[in-house]
């Protein structure tokens, strides 16, 4: 989920047909227009995450316990 959170729904949907972020870029370079949809979806998802991050930050940082050492566990 971590990678798809950053690259968006386009990456989640297009992983099933063989595109991830790297292969989508290579596909566009090779002239495969369907790979362009993957890049657009990833870009839209990334933009959505960036815009929503200020509202999500408190929840995302809730598990941050600072510096944890083995002796403290």
Secondary structure, 3 states (H helix, E strand, C coil): CHHHHHHCHHHHHHHHHCCCHHHHHHHHHCCCHHHHHHHHHHHHHHHHHHHHHHHHHHHHHHHCCCCCCHHHC
